[in-house]
Amino acid sequence: MDSLPDIAGPIVKRHRLSTRLWHWLNALLLYILFASGLGIFNAHPRLYWGQYGANFDRAWLELERFGSWWTLPASYNLALSRHWHLAAAPIFAFALLAYMLWSLANRHVFRDLAFRRGELAPRHVWQDIRDHARLRFPTGAAALRYNVLQKASYIGVIFVALPLVILTGLTMSPGMNAAWPWLVDLFGGRQSARSLHFIAAFALAAFFLVHILMVLLAGPLNEIRAMITGRYRVPQDKSGERP
Amino acid sequence: MMFARRALLLGATAALTGCDRLARNDQFRRALFSAENFHKWAQRSLMARDALAQEFRPDQISPIFRANGTANPNTPAYKAIWRTGFADWRLRVDGMVARPLSLSLSQMHALPHREQITRHDCVEGWSAIGKWRGVPLRTILDAAGLRQDARYIVFHCADDMGGGRSYYESIDLVDAFHPQTILAFALNDRPLSVANGAPLRLRVERQLGYKQAKYLMRIEAVDSIANIGHGKGGFWEDYAGYDWYAGI
């Protein structure tokens, strides 16, 4: 089913062990956290801005309960959803912290994720958007580097969305509010933090969908193998030129 | 993309059934439930023993304070004390104390008060801010003379949760002696309404709503929660699997 280019390119080492381990741990934990989070949300499917918010207050979003296909556990059980969520959350948070520190230490962030000179020029970004829209994926040596949209989304996820979802989650804890009251001030109240937690979770779900789509379009077997074994077959230009 | 969508749904369904099956395994369940111990340890390590829950300004109070849990105990015994305006109500303080007490509402009013505008966080996710007035639990425990071997304070309530089981909750001594832990008889400058736990309810401000026991009848000092209810320390802990430590 993999649409390998007609000329198979060389196999190279693509992803570090730390990246591969973190990737698959995250795949599991984010699934558990998202599904159990929706189960918790179902207990009160209304969102507010500010310090307080309950049934008599104005909600900015009011939803029906998510169906049993979405939630963990499938049937409504707030206590069990919380057990899943609160057991997975610390592992997820400390794994992110470890990965961030390790990726700074081994220079993964600077080497592979940091924007290079000229990459952020509007013309370059626009070209990248056009290439994505036309599903023209890089080949040869260019396929080994992340393009500017990839870098932006990886940086956005690792340094913005994931820390946001963790910190807003902590802000909902009354115990943490006593320990770190600045968290509540940072997000403008517990109910604002709950709203931002929900928005960040859906931003991550959107990233997941685009990520899966890109893997499917770029050749799922090669991409998945690269994330499991680290070995990646460099796609070649179909016009037949060898590097 | 239909294929991808189906594959995703199929994957999600498979993961869900797998997770639900895992959660029925006793050992896995115990591991899952033990996250509570980590959170309790982490939070207690991060916060000072007497770190205060946030207090708010009067203009930040919720226009309507949503009541949690039982709206009206409606039992014959409760109705009888309600009819007398709680004149016949007494709070019993017993268990591992040197001097068991029996306190009337007017005796509670005569004790030193604390007033605090705090946020009530329900386990369901909503929050309401209200101004509470009451007697610090510490004052009562000091008056009763807590014995050295007491470890937990158990709250027995008037509301019948079905099948003759009354609501109960418990906290440990860290929270029992916390300055914001009060036995409240007023909300927003008015005597506690029935929906909010009249005549007296617990406020333990660093934990979730189900710990805030309403309709208090008896306070018992114990050395272990193993013999209270089914041994998990509270009604929802015993019957629904909620965490005993509700700081998160």
Chai-1 contact restraints between the chains, C-beta under 6 A:
chainA,res_idxA,chainB,res_idxB,connection_type,confidence,min_distance_angstrom,max_distance_angstrom,comment,restraint_id
A,Y31,B,A15,contact,1.0,0.0,6.0,A-B,restraint_1
A,A43,B,E124,contact,1.0,0.0,6.0,A-B,restraint_2
A,A43,B,G125,contact,1.0,0.0,6.0,A-B,restraint_3
A,H44,B,E124,contact,1.0,0.0,6.0,A-B,restraint_4
A,H44,B,G125,contact,1.0,0.0,6.0,A-B,restraint_5
A,H44,B,W126,contact,1.0,0.0,6.0,A-B,restraint_6
A,Q51,B,Q60,contact,1.0,0.0,6.0,A-B,restraint_7
A,Y52,B,S62,contact,1.0,0.0,6.0,A-B,restraint_8
A,Y52,B,S127,contact,1.0,0.0,6.0,A-B,restraint_9
A,Y52,B,A128,contact,1.0,0.0,6.0,A-B,restraint_10
A,Y52,B,I129,contact,1.0,0.0,6.0,A-B,restraint_11
A,G53,B,S127,contact,1.0,0.0,6.0,A-B,restraint_12
A,A54,B,R66,contact,1.0,0.0,6.0,A-B,restraint_13
A,A54,B,W126,contact,1.0,0.0,6.0,A-B,restraint_14
A,A54,B,A128,contact,1.0,0.0,6.0,A-B,restraint_15
A,N55,B,R66,contact,1.0,0.0,6.0,A-B,restraint_16
A,F56,B,I64,contact,1.0,0.0,6.0,A-B,restraint_17
A,L72,B,C19,contact,1.0,0.0,6.0,A-B,restraint_18
A,P73,B,D20,contact,1.0,0.0,6.0,A-B,restraint_19
A,A74,B,L16,contact,1.0,0.0,6.0,A-B,restraint_20
A,A74,B,D20,contact,1.0,0.0,6.0,A-B,restraint_21
A,A79,B,A240,contact,1.0,0.0,6.0,A-B,restraint_22
A,A79,B,G241,contact,1.0,0.0,6.0,A-B,restraint_23
A,A79,B,Y242,contact,1.0,0.0,6.0,A-B,restraint_24
A,H83,B,L32,contact,1.0,0.0,6.0,A-B,restraint_25
A,H83,B,F33,contact,1.0,0.0,6.0,A-B,restraint_26
A,L86,B,A35,contact,1.0,0.0,6.0,A-B,restraint_27
A,A87,B,L32,contact,1.0,0.0,6.0,A-B,restraint_28
A,A87,B,A35,contact,1.0,0.0,6.0,A-B,restraint_29
A,S173,B,I248,contact,1.0,0.0,6.0,A-B,restraint_30
A,P174,B,D121,contact,1.0,0.0,6.0,A-B,restraint_31
A,P174,B,R206,contact,1.0,0.0,6.0,A-B,restraint_32
A,P174,B,Q207,contact,1.0,0.0,6.0,A-B,restraint_33
A,G175,B,Q43,contact,1.0,0.0,6.0,A-B,restraint_34
A,G175,B,R206,contact,1.0,0.0,6.0,A-B,restraint_35
A,G175,B,G247,contact,1.0,0.0,6.0,A-B,restraint_36
A,G175,B,I248,contact,1.0,0.0,6.0,A-B,restraint_37
A,N177,B,Q54,contact,1.0,0.0,6.0,A-B,restraint_38
A,A178,B,M47,contact,1.0,0.0,6.0,A-B,restraint_39
A,A178,B,A51,contact,1.0,0.0,6.0,A-B,restraint_40
A,A178,B,A53,contact,1.0,0.0,6.0,A-B,restraint_41
A,A178,B,R206,contact,1.0,0.0,6.0,A-B,restraint_42
A,A179,B,L46,contact,1.0,0.0,6.0,A-B,restraint_43
A,A179,B,M47,contact,1.0,0.0,6.0,A-B,restraint_44
A,A179,B,A51,contact,1.0,0.0,6.0,A-B,restraint_45
A,P181,B,Q54,contact,1.0,0.0,6.0,A-B,restraint_46
A,R190,B,S127,contact,1.0,0.0,6.0,A-B,restraint_47
A,Q191,B,S127,contact,1.0,0.0,6.0,A-B,restraint_48
A,L216,B,A4,contact,1.0,0.0,6.0,A-B,restraint_49
